Amino acid sequence: MAKGKQKLEITLTGSYTGCKPKQRDTLRALGLRKVGEIVVKDDTESIRGMIAVVEHLISVCETK
């Protein structure tokens, strides 16, 4: 890992139930399958765009 590279810790807080197919696919692409599951991703524009699609179902915090 490069020095100073930001990481995002993403936690699934909402349920797949009632989600639109695009939102469900985005959650799967992020690697989130179960409520309470946490994944760590690089802070990139593409990941930020995915977060914007499902921001009501997840919580995000920045880490180093």
C-alpha positions in Angstrom: 0.0 0.0 0.0 1.3 3.4 -1.0 1.9 6.0 1.7 -0.9 8.5 2.1 -3.4 6.3 0.1 -6.9 6.7 1.6 -9.1 3.8 2.2 -12.8 3.7 2.8 -14.5 1.4 5.3 -18.0 0.6 4.1 -20.6 -1.0 6.3 -24.0 -2.3 5.0 -26.6 -0.9 7.4 -29.8 -1.5 5.3 -31.4 -4.5 3.8 -31.5 -5.7 0.2 -35.3 -6.0 0.6 -37.1 -3.4 -1.5 -34.0 -2.3 -3.4 -34.0 -1.5 -7.1 -32.0 -4.0 -9.2 -29.3 -1.3 -9.9 -28.8 -0.7 -6.2 -28.7 -4.5 -5.5 -26.0 -4.9 -8.2 -24.0 -2.0 -6.8 -24.0 -3.5 -3.3 -22.8 -6.9 -4.7 -20.1 -5.1 -6.7 -18.9 -3.5 -3.5 -18.7 -6.9 -1.9 -21.5 -6.4 0.6 -23.9 -9.3 1.1 -25.1 -9.3 4.7 -26.3 -6.5 6.9 -23.4 -5.5 9.2 -20.7 -6.7 6.8 -17.7 -4.4 6.4 -15.4 -4.1 3.4 -12.4 -1.8 2.9 -11.9 -0.3 -0.5 -9.5 2.3 -2.1 -10.8 5.8 -2.2 -11.3 6.2 -6.0 -13.8 8.1 -8.1 -15.5 4.9 -9.2 -16.0 3.7 -5.6 -17.3 7.1 -4.6 -19.8 6.9 -7.5 -21.0 3.5 -6.3 -21.4 4.8 -2.8 -23.6 7.7 -4.1 -26.0 5.1 -5.6 -26.6 3.3 -2.3 -25.7 5.9 0.3 -29.0 5.3 2.1 -28.1 1.7 2.7 -24.5 2.0 3.9 -22.2 4.0 6.3 -18.8 5.1 5.2 -15.7 6.2 7.2 -12.2 7.1 6.0 -9.2 5.2 7.2 -5.5 5.2 6.3 
